[in-house]
Amino acid sequence: MHVAWLGKKSPFCGNVTYGREVTNALQDRGHRVSFLHFADEGDVPDDEVSLPFLYKSQIYTLPNPKANKVLADALRSLQPDIVHASLALSPLDFTLPDLCAELGLPLVATFHPAFDRRRRNFASRTQHLLYQIHAPSLANYDRVIVFSEIQRELLISLGLTPERVVVIPNGVDVTKFSPGASAIKQELDADILFVYQGRISPEKNTEAMLKAWKQSQLGDRVKLALVGDGPQAATLQSFYPAEYGVVWMGFVADEQRRIEILRGADAFILPSLVEGLSLSLLEAMACGAAAIATDVGADGEALDGGAGIRLSPHKVATSLTTLLPMLCEHPEFVQMLQRKARWRTIERYTLDRNIDRIEMLYAELLGTDVPRGLRTGGTQGVAVGS
């Protein structure tokens, strides 16, 4: 099968990770993947297609007016069996259904934007508006992949037909993201390590987490490592320096280095006001870190069955001020959460299972047989502690 994948390769964000992991896995299973993304001409390998742009960020992309023609010419030349758009939130999202209909190509979207079904704050109300704006266009895609039933119900309430919206949760490679040796605690001179990984920005609510950390006064041997960058990083770093046990690690590009950090974490904290289904959270859980996250998007669903501690986004600072000292004082409780987090990813969020379901979706749209040897479930031979 030949898949034309329209996605992102920069700047780094969850969409970039999603596209890389899924397309690599599809290629590993013998499919041909042509990757089309917004990039400067000449900056991509020969087997990729660059789409011209005026501006791009982690949140949205503004194409060059020529991008539509470049995309149309590329699809005519490539002649793929199916087009899969991991939506980069650009005007092309709205024109792609008409183009694929003209070319007779089945079209699948993965819709990533964060959300909170309760619209409890400005960030969640803004994201709900984004869903309202995109819903009429998404109704013209053959299938729309979302990460949870909550997200599916939201799009159906905005007019999409139920059969058009498919729930396929994010997945992680649980053999790569797994518990293992790490020297990060020794490096940071810590006995207990909490980790946050993601953008340092208002919607991620990192300031509330840092306020709780400062108030908790956990001592010199307990550290909080922040992995990531963003518009609030410089300001917050000046208010929460190393003397408070905060380690600002910045953006870490090397995947093995990120895995080492997650393997060394006692607990992972995600205090977001809005989320989709955080890959960083799933990666941390797969590495055996106890999970603490707000009940927004599909993150709360990932922590079902006692797989982690759910926080209200309104009460992050007060909840963490109570919770952080308790976790430091009760390592046996943390160890139980670590085991449950690892098991939850194996039970529901493996990359193998994700790719199985994407392959089945492609086969359904193309009217072909499900690929031979499809590994339903994808968890055979994976140990909870491996």
C-alpha positions, -999 to 999 in steps of 0.1 A, spaced: 0 0 0 12 35 -8 3 61 17 8 99 11 13 113 46 7 150 51 22 160 84 48 179 104 86 174 108 93 208 126 91 226 149 91 197 174 57 189 190 34 159 196 23 160 160 59 156 148 64 125 171 31 110 160 40 113 123 75 99 128 64 69 148 34 60 127 51 64 93 82 45 105 60 17 117 40 16 85 73 13 65 85 -15 88 53 -34 79 62 -31 42 41 -1 32 54 27 10 51 61 26 56 95 9 59 122 34 47 157 25 53 186 49 59 223 52 97 229 47 120 251 28 127 238 -7 160 218 -8 158 210 30 142 176 25 154 142 13 145 130 -22 117 108 -10 99 137 7 79 166 -7 84 201 7 53 224 8 62 261 8 51 282 38 51 317 51 51 308 88 50 278 110 50 271 147 42 243 171 5 254 170 -4 264 134 11 269 99 5 295 73 11 281 38 26 300 9 -1 307 -17 17 282 -40 13 254 -15 -21 242 -29 -6 237 -64 25 220 -51 4 196 -31 -19 189 -60 10 183 -84 27 160 -59 -4 139 -54 -9 135 -91 27 125 -95 29 101 -66 -5 84 -73 -8 70 -37 -35 46 -27 -46 68 2 -39 102 18 -35 105 55 -33 141 69 -20 145 104 -35 179 105 -10 208 111 -38 234 116 -33 253 83 -57 265 56 -48 234 36 -69 214 61 -100 230 46 -91 225 9 -77 190 11 -110 172 9 -120 188 -24 -85 181 -39 -87 144 -29 -122 141 -41 -111 155 -75 -82 130 -76 -104 101 -64 -82 95 -34 -96 83 0 -87 108 27 -81 102 64 -74 129 90 -59 126 125 -72 156 145 -48 165 173 -60 197 189 -62 197 227 -95 200 244 -114 199 277 -150 189 274 -160 210 304 -147 243 290 -135 253 325 -111 281 315 -101 305 287 -77 279 271 -104 252 269 -130 277 255 -105 288 228 -99 252 218 -136 244 216 -139 273 191 -111 256 171 -132 224 170 -163 244 159 -143 260 130 -128 227 118 -160 205 121 -176 215 88 -144 207 69 -138 174 89 -172 163 78 -158 160 43 -130 137 52 -137 100 47 -125 92 82 -113 113 111 -91 97 138 -94 110 173 -78 97 205 -108 91 228 -145 86 230 -148 120 247 -132 137 216 -154 116 193 -186 127 211 -175 163 209 -171 161 171 -204 143 167 -221 170 187 -206 195 162 -222 177 132 -199 148 121 -217 115 114 -208 88 140 -194 64 113 -170 90 101 -152 95 135 -129 66 146 -111 63 180 -75 52 177 -56 63 208 -20 74 206 5 45 209 41 42 222 67 16 214 67 -1 248 99 -20 240 118 12 234 100 33 261 105 9 290 119 8 325 157 5 326 190 19 340 195 56 342 222 78 356 201 110 356 196 111 393 233 110 399 238 136 373 213 159 389 224 150 425 189 139 434 175 111 455 139 117 442 132 131 408 100 146 394 98 154 356 78 176 334 82 173 296 64 196 272 60 232 261 66 259 287 35 279 279 3 292 295 -20 263 283 4 238 299 -1 255 333 36 250 343 35 281 365 9 265 388 31 234 391 62 256 399 43 275 426 33 243 443 69 230 440 83 262 457 58 261 485 64 224 492 100 230 502 110 193 496 147 197 504 180 197 485 178 160 475 144 163 457 145 178 422 121 189 395 134 186 359 116 205 332 123 192 297 112 216 270 111 252 259 84 277 251 73 314 255 73 313 293 106 296 298 128 326 303 104 344 327 96 314 348 133 304 350 141 337 366 114 332 393 122 295 399 160 290 397 182 261 407 182 271 444 146 258 446 155 224 432 143 232 397 164 220 368 158 237 335 170 212 309 156 229 278 145 212 246 161 177 244 163 166 208 180 132 214 153 105 219 176 82 239 185 111 262 147 117 268 142 80 275 171 81 301 154 111 318 120 93 319 136 61 332 151 79 361 119 98 370 101 87 401 70 106 389 59 126 358 37 157 362 15 171 335 -5 201 348 -21 212 315 -53 232 311 -61 215 278 -47 183 261 -54 158 234 -38 126 245 -2 135 256 25 113 240 49 126 267 26 113 294 23 79 277 61 77 271 67 84 308 42 58 319 57 32 296 91 40 312 77 32 346 72 67 360 43 73 384 18 96 365 2 127 378 -19 146 353 -49 169 350 -82 154 339 -84 172 306 -86 159 270 -80 121 271 -53 122 297 -77 114 325 -89 84 305 -53 72 303 -51 71 341 -82 50 346 -81 20 368 -57 36 393 -29 40 366 -22 75 380 -34 105 400 -58 128 383 -59 165 392 -85 192 385 -69 219 363 -84 245 386 -66 231 417 -32 221 404 -12 243 428 -32 234 460 -34 197 451 4 194 443 13 213 475 -4 184 494 6 156 470 43 162 465 54 158 501 32 127 505 48 110 474 83 118 488 73 102 522 57 71 508 79 54 482 59 22 483 29 41 470 50 56 442 62 21 433 27 8 430 17 38 407 48 31 386 38 -6 380 2 4 372 14 31 348 35 7 329 8 -19 327 -18 6 315 3 15 285 8 -22 276 -29 -28 281 -42 0 259 -16 23 244 10 3 224 22 15 190 16 -20 176 -21 -18 184 -23 17 170 -8 6 136 -30 -25 135 -61 -3 137 -48 22 111 -41 -6 87 -76 -20 92 -90 15 86 -70 19 53 -82 -16 42 -118 -7 49 -116 25 28 -98 8 0 -121 -23 0 -91 -46 4 -83 -75 27 -67 -67 61 -29 -71 57 -17 -107 63 -1 -113 96 -18 -83 113 -8 -83 149 -40 -77 167 -33 -65 202 4 -60 197 14 -68 233 26 -104 230 59 -110 248 60 -75 264 67 -77 301 54 -51 325 88 -45 340 108 -48 307 
